[in-house]
Amino acid sequence: MTDAATLGPSLSACQSRGDWSRGEILDLFALSFNDLLFQAHQVHRRHWDANSVQLSTLLSVKTGGCGEDCGYCAQSARYRTGVEAEKPMARAAVRAAAEKAKAAGASRLCMSAAWRQLKDRDLPYLAGLIEEVKKLGLETCVTAGMVTKGQAEFLRDSGLDYYNHNIDTSPEYYGRIITTHGLGDRLATLNAVRAAGLKVCSGGIIGIGESRGDRAGMLEILANLAPQPESVPINSLVPVRGTPLEDEPPLDRLELARTIAVARLLMPRSYVRLSAGRLAMSDEAQALCFFAGANSIFYGEKLLTTGNPERGEDQALFDKLGLQAETP
């Protein structure tokens, strides 16, 4: 096992790296818990205010009816989860939700549409939503499935800041979770988004039956993107009845904190978002993740179709930890 002293010099310069190997990343995972979190926290402090957390609010602007077979997703039309396909939200309703999010302290609105891939006919609709949100002074993020470079450029010209497209898991495990498209399709979308000049939001989901090696493989891809994603959401599985992963046991919270810490070491200048799954986490587990380098959360009582802590609960936790919302 590699020790902290051996890794120290390489970590001090890790912000310039884009050539991480799977073995090196597994060596980080294998550090003693105290050494790993200590080093991650040092790197975090070098690049960020350790007591500031960026608040994003996630809004489903088109829910249900997706044709993909992602094994964790309540919105797949292939599973009987009780989530019905809905029409896209009206522009005024999205603006009202954005106003509520801003009043509660969020600095970014992330708008999600349950589509396999973006169609040109839907571009004016999304452009209108982006325009409304930008008027409020919020950052904007959209996730609407696979996109082409031309579509990404249209969204950029409409004022979009970030495009989200998660890679989910390692190349080796990907086909166990999704079969209706490949990891290469996801990477092609990320390349198109980056080529269009948009900021990239891309992470994955853990606790889906994957191994530590798969978690390392997911982070290997993200860390070696050039440039690295500006935002990296780490989602914990929220089991949904009716999906293939409904009976998956929860991932150990210390392993989640390790994953956050390794992500911080590999991607020191990225926001690392403690995303889905916080409703089932104790205050202590979340505190470990913040110390390990998480500096972004989804803020609001709902994440698409699953629950999230109430805003008051998050504020109470922030007060106990001495954390504050990042100001734009």
C-alpha positions as CSV (number, residue, x, y, z in Angstrom):
1,M,0.0,0.0,0.0
2,T,1.3,3.5,-0.9
3,D,1.6,5.7,2.2
4,A,0.8,9.4,2.6
5,A,4.4,10.5,2.6
6,T,5.1,8.9,-0.7
7,L,2.0,10.5,-2.3
8,G,2.6,13.9,-0.8
9,P,4.8,15.4,-3.5
10,S,2.7,14.3,-6.4
11,L,-0.5,15.6,-4.7
12,S,1.1,19.0,-4.2
13,A,1.2,19.4,-8.0
14,C,-1.9,17.4,-8.9
15,Q,-3.8,20.4,-10.2
16,S,-1.7,20.3,-13.4
17,R,-2.2,16.6,-14.0
18,G,-4.4,14.9,-16.6
19,D,-2.7,11.6,-16.8
20,W,-3.9,9.7,-13.7
21,S,-3.8,5.9,-14.0
22,R,-6.3,3.5,-12.4
23,G,-3.6,2.1,-10.2
24,E,-2.6,5.6,-8.8
25,I,-6.2,6.3,-8.1
26,L,-6.7,3.0,-6.3
27,D,-3.6,3.8,-4.2
28,L,-5.4,7.0,-3.1
29,F,-8.5,5.0,-2.1
30,A,-6.3,2.6,-0.1
31,L,-4.7,5.3,2.1
32,S,-5.7,5.3,5.7
33,F,-8.9,7.2,6.2
34,N,-7.2,9.9,8.2
35,D,-4.3,10.4,5.8
36,L,-6.7,10.5,2.8
37,L,-9.0,13.1,4.3
38,F,-6.1,15.1,5.7
39,Q,-4.5,15.4,2.2
40,A,-7.8,16.1,0.5
41,H,-8.6,18.8,2.9
42,Q,-5.2,20.4,2.4
43,V,-5.7,20.5,-1.3
44,H,-9.2,21.8,-0.9
45,R,-8.0,24.7,1.2
46,R,-5.4,25.5,-1.3
47,H,-8.0,26.2,-4.0
48,W,-11.3,27.0,-2.2
49,D,-12.8,28.6,0.9
50,A,-13.2,25.5,3.1
51,N,-16.3,27.0,4.8
52,S,-18.2,28.0,1.7
53,V,-20.6,25.8,-0.2
54,Q,-22.2,26.5,-3.6
55,L,-25.9,26.0,-3.7
56,S,-27.7,24.7,-6.8
57,T,-31.4,23.9,-7.2
58,L,-32.5,21.1,-9.5
59,L,-35.7,21.4,-11.4
60,S,-37.4,18.9,-13.6
61,V,-38.7,20.9,-16.6
62,K,-39.8,17.7,-18.4
63,T,-40.5,14.7,-16.3
64,G,-40.9,11.0,-17.2
65,G,-41.3,9.1,-20.5
66,C,-37.6,8.6,-21.2
67,G,-36.8,5.7,-23.6
68,E,-33.4,4.9,-22.0
69,D,-33.0,1.9,-19.6
70,C,-30.8,3.4,-17.0
71,G,-31.2,0.9,-14.2
72,Y,-31.5,3.5,-11.4
73,C,-33.9,5.9,-13.0
74,A,-37.5,6.5,-12.0
75,Q,-38.2,8.4,-15.3
76,S,-37.5,5.5,-17.6
77,A,-40.6,4.5,-19.6
78,R,-39.4,0.9,-19.4
79,Y,-40.0,0.6,-15.7
80,R,-43.2,0.8,-13.6
81,T,-42.2,3.3,-11.0
82,G,-45.4,5.4,-10.8
83,V,-43.7,8.3,-12.6
84,E,-45.8,9.3,-15.5
85,A,-44.7,11.3,-18.6
86,E,-45.6,14.9,-18.3
87,K,-45.5,17.8,-20.7
88,P,-42.7,20.4,-20.4
89,M,-43.2,23.0,-17.8
90,A,-44.5,26.4,-18.8
91,R,-42.0,29.2,-19.0
92,A,-43.8,31.2,-16.3
93,A,-43.7,28.2,-13.9
94,V,-40.0,27.8,-14.4
95,R,-39.4,31.5,-13.7
96,A,-41.5,31.2,-10.5
97,A,-39.4,28.2,-9.4
98,A,-36.2,30.1,-10.2
99,E,-37.4,33.1,-8.2
100,K,-38.1,30.7,-5.2
101,A,-34.7,29.1,-5.5
102,K,-32.9,32.4,-5.6
103,A,-34.8,33.7,-2.6
104,A,-33.8,30.6,-0.7
105,G,-30.1,31.2,-1.5
106,A,-29.4,29.2,-4.6
107,S,-26.9,30.7,-7.1
108,R,-27.5,28.2,-9.9
109,L,-30.7,26.6,-11.4
110,C,-30.1,23.2,-13.0
111,M,-32.9,22.3,-15.4
112,S,-33.5,18.7,-16.3
113,A,-35.5,17.3,-19.2
114,A,-36.0,13.5,-19.4
115,W,-35.0,13.1,-23.0
116,R,-32.7,10.5,-24.5
117,Q,-31.2,13.2,-26.8
118,L,-32.0,16.8,-27.5
119,K,-34.0,17.5,-30.6
120,D,-33.7,20.7,-32.6
121,R,-37.4,21.5,-32.2
122,D,-36.9,21.7,-28.4
123,L,-34.1,24.3,-28.6
124,P,-36.3,27.4,-28.6
125,Y,-38.1,26.1,-25.5
126,L,-34.9,25.6,-23.6
127,A,-33.6,29.0,-24.8
128,G,-36.7,30.7,-23.4
129,L,-36.1,29.0,-20.0
130,I,-32.5,30.0,-20.0
131,E,-33.4,33.6,-20.8
132,E,-35.9,33.8,-17.9
133,V,-33.5,32.3,-15.4
134,K,-30.6,34.5,-16.5
135,K,-32.8,37.6,-16.0
136,L,-32.8,36.8,-12.3
137,G,-29.0,36.7,-12.1
138,L,-28.7,33.0,-11.5
139,E,-26.3,30.7,-13.3
140,T,-27.9,28.2,-15.6
141,C,-27.3,24.5,-16.2
142,V,-29.3,22.2,-18.5
143,T,-29.3,18.4,-18.8
144,A,-31.3,17.1,-21.7
145,G,-29.6,14.0,-22.9
146,M,-27.1,13.7,-25.7
147,V,-26.4,16.9,-27.8
148,T,-24.5,17.8,-30.9
149,K,-21.9,20.6,-31.1
150,G,-24.4,22.8,-33.0
151,Q,-27.1,22.3,-30.4
152,A,-24.6,23.1,-27.6
153,E,-23.6,26.3,-29.5
154,F,-27.2,27.3,-29.7
155,L,-27.7,26.9,-26.0
156,R,-24.4,28.8,-25.3
157,D,-25.7,31.7,-27.4
158,S,-28.9,31.6,-25.4
159,G,-26.9,32.3,-22.3
160,L,-26.4,28.8,-20.9
161,D,-23.5,28.5,-18.5
162,Y,-23.2,24.7,-17.8
163,Y,-24.3,21.5,-19.5
164,N,-24.6,18.4,-17.4
165,H,-24.1,14.9,-18.7
166,N,-22.9,12.3,-16.2
167,I,-20.8,9.4,-17.2
168,D,-22.3,7.3,-14.3
169,T,-19.7,4.6,-13.8
170,S,-16.6,2.9,-15.1
171,P,-16.3,1.6,-18.7
172,E,-16.3,-2.0,-17.4
173,Y,-19.5,-1.6,-15.4
174,Y,-21.4,0.7,-17.7
175,G,-23.2,-2.1,-19.7
176,R,-24.5,-3.6,-16.4
177,I,-26.4,-0.4,-15.7
178,I,-27.3,1.0,-19.2
179,T,-27.7,-0.8,-22.5
180,T,-29.6,1.7,-24.7
181,H,-26.4,3.7,-25.3
182,G,-22.7,3.3,-24.6
183,L,-20.2,5.3,-22.6
184,G,-18.8,6.5,-25.9
185,D,-22.1,8.3,-26.5
186,R,-21.7,10.1,-23.2
187,L,-18.2,11.2,-23.9
188,A,-19.1,12.4,-27.4
189,T,-21.7,14.7,-25.8
190,L,-19.1,16.0,-23.3
191,N,-16.7,16.7,-26.2
192,A,-19.5,18.6,-28.1
193,V,-20.3,20.7,-25.0
194,R,-16.7,21.5,-24.4
195,A,-16.1,22.4,-28.1
196,A,-19.0,24.8,-27.9
197,G,-17.4,26.7,-25.1
198,L,-19.8,25.7,-22.4
199,K,-18.7,24.7,-18.8
200,V,-19.0,21.0,-18.2
201,C,-20.9,19.4,-15.3
202,S,-20.2,15.7,-15.2
203,G,-19.9,13.1,-12.5
204,G,-21.4,9.7,-11.6
205,I,-23.5,7.6,-9.3
206,I,-22.1,5.3,-6.7
207,G,-23.8,2.5,-4.7
208,I,-25.2,0.8,-7.8
209,G,-23.4,-2.5,-7.1
210,E,-20.1,-1.3,-8.5
211,S,-16.7,-2.1,-7.0
212,R,-14.1,0.3,-5.7
213,G,-12.2,-0.3,-8.9
214,D,-15.3,0.9,-10.8
215,R,-15.4,4.1,-8.7
216,A,-11.7,4.6,-9.5
217,G,-12.4,4.0,-13.2
218,M,-15.2,6.6,-13.2
219,L,-12.9,9.2,-11.6
220,E,-10.1,8.3,-13.9
221,I,-12.2,9.3,-16.9
222,L,-13.3,12.6,-15.3
223,A,-9.9,13.6,-14.0
224,N,-8.3,13.0,-17.4
225,L,-10.7,15.1,-19.4
226,A,-8.9,18.1,-20.8
227,P,-9.8,20.4,-19.3
228,Q,-11.4,18.8,-16.2
229,P,-15.1,19.4,-15.6
230,E,-15.9,22.6,-13.7
231,S,-18.5,20.7,-11.7
232,V,-18.4,17.1,-10.6
233,P,-21.6,15.7,-8.9
234,I,-21.1,12.5,-6.9
235,N,-24.5,10.9,-6.5
236,S,-25.4,8.1,-4.1
237,L,-28.1,5.8,-5.3
238,V,-31.6,6.5,-4.1
239,P,-33.3,3.1,-4.8
240,V,-36.6,3.5,-6.6
241,R,-39.2,0.8,-6.5
242,G,-39.8,-0.6,-9.9
243,T,-36.2,-0.1,-11.2
244,P,-33.7,-3.0,-11.5
245,L,-31.7,-1.4,-8.6
246,E,-34.6,-1.1,-6.1
247,D,-33.1,-3.6,-3.7
248,E,-29.5,-2.4,-3.9
249,P,-28.1,-1.9,-0.3
250,P,-26.7,1.5,0.6
251,L,-23.0,2.2,0.1
252,D,-21.0,2.6,3.3
253,R,-20.8,6.3,4.1
254,L,-17.1,6.1,4.8
255,E,-16.6,4.8,1.3
256,L,-18.6,7.8,0.1
257,A,-16.3,10.2,2.0
258,R,-13.3,8.4,0.5
259,T,-14.8,8.9,-3.0
260,I,-15.3,12.6,-2.4
261,A,-11.8,12.9,-1.0
262,V,-10.2,11.2,-4.0
263,A,-12.3,13.3,-6.4
264,R,-11.0,16.4,-4.6
265,L,-7.4,15.3,-4.9
266,L,-7.8,14.4,-8.6
267,M,-9.8,17.5,-9.5
268,P,-8.7,20.3,-7.1
269,R,-10.2,23.2,-9.1
270,S,-13.6,21.6,-9.7
271,Y,-16.7,22.0,-7.7
272,V,-17.3,18.5,-6.1
273,R,-21.0,18.3,-5.4
274,L,-22.5,16.1,-2.7
275,S,-25.6,15.3,-4.8
276,A,-28.4,12.7,-4.6
277,G,-28.7,10.6,-1.5
278,R,-28.2,13.3,1.2
279,L,-31.7,12.7,2.6
280,A,-30.6,9.3,3.9
281,M,-27.3,10.7,5.3
282,S,-26.6,11.7,8.9
283,D,-25.2,15.2,9.7
284,E,-22.0,13.4,10.6
285,A,-21.6,11.7,7.3
286,Q,-22.3,15.0,5.4
287,A,-19.8,16.8,7.6
288,L,-17.1,14.2,6.7
289,C,-17.8,14.8,3.0
290,F,-17.5,18.5,3.4
291,F,-14.2,18.1,5.2
292,A,-13.1,15.7,2.4
293,G,-13.6,18.4,-0.2
294,A,-17.3,18.6,-1.2
295,N,-18.2,22.2,-1.8
296,S,-21.5,22.1,-3.6
297,I,-24.9,20.6,-2.9
298,F,-28.4,20.5,-4.5
299,Y,-30.5,22.7,-2.3
300,G,-34.3,22.2,-2.1
301,E,-36.7,19.6,-1.0
302,K,-36.8,17.6,-4.3
303,L,-34.4,16.2,-6.8
304,L,-36.4,15.5,-9.9
305,T,-38.5,12.6,-8.6
306,T,-36.8,11.8,-5.3
307,G,-36.5,13.6,-1.9
308,N,-33.8,15.9,-0.6
309,P,-33.4,17.6,2.7
310,E,-35.6,20.6,3.5
311,R,-33.9,23.9,3.2
312,G,-34.3,24.5,6.9
313,E,-32.5,21.2,7.6
314,D,-29.6,22.2,5.4
315,Q,-29.4,25.7,7.0
316,A,-29.4,24.1,10.5
317,L,-26.6,21.8,9.4
318,F,-24.6,24.8,7.9
319,D,-25.1,26.7,11.2
320,K,-23.7,23.7,13.2
321,L,-20.7,23.4,10.9
322,G,-20.0,27.0,10.4
323,L,-20.6,26.8,6.7
324,Q,-22.1,29.5,4.5
325,A,-23.5,29.7,1.0
326,E,-21.1,30.8,-1.7
327,T,-21.9,34.2,-3.1
328,P,-21.7,34.5,-6.9
